[in-house]
Amino acid sequence: MLVAVDVGATKIHSAYFSSGKIVSQARFPTPHKSKAALLSAIKKAISALHATPSSIGVCVPGFVHKGIVYGLPNIGIMRKFSLAAELSKEYKCKVSVQNDSKCFILAEWKKGAAKGAQNALGITFGSGIGGGAIINGKPYEGASNQAAEFGHMKIQIMGIKCPCGGFGCFERYSSGSGIEGIFRHAGGKRLSAKEILGSKERLAVSVSKNTAFIAGIGTASLANIFNPQTIVLGGSVCGAYMGKYKRNFLKGFSSAALPLIKNTKIRKARLQNASLWGAYLLAASASPNVFRSRS
Ligand SMILES: [Zn+2]
């Protein structure tokens, strides 16, 4: 049985697959700030499937290399722990662990909006901002699997502090948690990103327009560097950037894109739960070099 687990900032979504289809799935809230609680919630999500896994693929919202997690900024855990080894010990099978946005673009490239592209970028605007790159027909990992950490690209000198330990990171300005922080800083109430982006109130609209514009500029800067054929956008905030605030996003994009970059295809993710599907592809893949960090 192939099991995939998508560890998100708010929920852990597990599923077991047979012949490329989801047979059963489970969702549990993600505990924050405790490594032990997180690990036990992941095990609970796997055990709830009542399957005996032959291979497990896990994606996490953070920094991971060779099965070891080095930090999950949006879950409040910045300590290193060996997630693949812990799960492998428990379930006695292969465990692959990868960053969730790398899983997102892997799935969108294999089965979704970037299918057939030789060069593609995935950018997920969720609680944070994640990224993944396909270069010359291959997923790109970098020297220590940290390539395409777009959310931590510095866009402001001495800018807002980020849970990663840095300052002025892209995700502090255009992610869900970034929007919430900027809105409060501007004198707004404690609202969720969804409420701010959906509101007709003046301050909320002004913050939303501005964050969509910055998201467009950041996306163009990345397109200028990677020159992809297709950029796939995902995450909970992307609906507003590709919908209500699309004009502001595209204004930001075209203001920063180089002449030959302006026509880059920008698409919304086609798959539901793309990161979970990416985790499934990790579990299913026989190749040792497809965005994977094995125990
Ligand atoms: Zn950061």
Residues whose N, C-alpha, C, O or C-beta is under 5 A from the ligand:
A	BS01	ZN	G151 H152 C162 C164 G166 C169
